[in-house]
């Protein structure tokens, strides 16, 4: 009985760690426009939340940081080919883009 919840927790932790690394790798290095960064992250499948500090227009802002957000997943044994094994599927992943103006 205790093997199933522990396995699910380990699988969830590993998938969250992998997505954190993926979010950091998806963040463009060096100065780039906010629109380019946001569009690239959206193309990579992230839900992007922009946090803006300053009053200037967005086209005058720079990306200060890209931080991982919540990852949503579901675990079940009903996926084809999984037999009785628990299978975790990532349904959504978010990332925060901090911009400074």
C-alpha positions in Angstrom: 0.0 0.0 0.0 2.8 2.5 0.8 4.6 1.9 -2.4 2.0 3.5 -4.6 1.9 7.0 -2.8 5.7 7.1 -2.5 6.2 6.2 -6.2 3.7 9.0 -7.1 5.5 11.5 -4.9 8.9 10.6 -6.3 7.6 10.8 -9.9 6.0 14.2 -9.2 9.2 15.5 -7.6 11.4 14.3 -10.5 9.1 15.8 -13.1 9.0 19.1 -11.3 12.8 19.2 -11.1 13.1 18.4 -14.8 10.7 21.2 -15.7 12.6 23.7 -13.4 15.8 22.8 -15.3 13.9 23.1 -18.6 12.5 26.6 -17.6 16.0 27.8 -16.8 17.3 26.4 -20.1 14.5 28.0 -22.0 15.4 31.4 -20.7 17.3 33.2 -23.4 20.7 34.4 -22.3 21.9 38.0 -22.8 19.7 41.0 -23.4 16.6 40.4 -25.6 13.3 42.0 -26.1 10.5 41.1 -23.8 8.3 40.1 -26.7 11.0 37.7 -28.0 11.4 36.1 -24.6 7.7 35.7 -24.0 7.0 34.4 -27.5 9.8 31.8 -27.2 8.6 30.6 -23.8 5.0 30.3 -25.2 6.3 28.4 -28.2 8.0 26.0 -25.7 4.6 25.3 -24.2 4.7 27.5 -21.1 1.9 29.7 -19.7 3.8 33.0 -19.2 3.1 35.5 -16.4 4.8 38.8 -16.8 5.7 40.9 -13.7 6.6 44.5 -14.7 8.4 47.0 -12.5 8.5 50.6 -13.7 6.2 52.9 -15.7 7.9 52.8 -19.1 6.3 51.1 -22.1 7.0 47.4 -22.5 9.2 48.0 -25.6 11.6 50.0 -23.4 11.8 47.2 -20.8 14.4 44.5 -20.4 14.0 41.0 -19.0 15.3 40.9 -15.5 14.6 37.2 -14.7 12.8 34.1 -15.8 11.6 32.0 -12.9 9.8 28.6 -12.9 6.2 28.6 -11.8 3.7 25.8 -11.0 3.6 22.6 -13.0 0.3 20.9 -13.2 0.2 17.2 -13.8 -2.1 14.2 -13.4 -1.2 10.7 -12.4 -3.4 7.7 -13.3 -3.2 4.1 -14.5 -5.7 4.5 -17.3 -3.3 5.4 -20.0 -3.0 2.9 -22.9 -0.1 0.6 -22.5 0.5 1.5 -18.8 -1.1 -1.7 -17.6 -1.3 -1.3 -13.8 1.6 1.2 -13.6 1.0 4.8 -12.6 1.7 7.2 -15.5 2.2 11.0 -14.9 1.2 13.4 -17.6 2.1 17.1 -17.4 -1.0 19.1 -18.3 0.4 22.7 -18.0 3.5 24.5 -16.9 3.9 28.2 -15.9 6.9 30.5 -15.9 7.3 34.0 -14.5 9.1 36.7 -16.6 10.2 39.7 -14.5 10.8 42.8 -16.6 12.3 46.1 -15.5 11.6 49.5 -17.2 
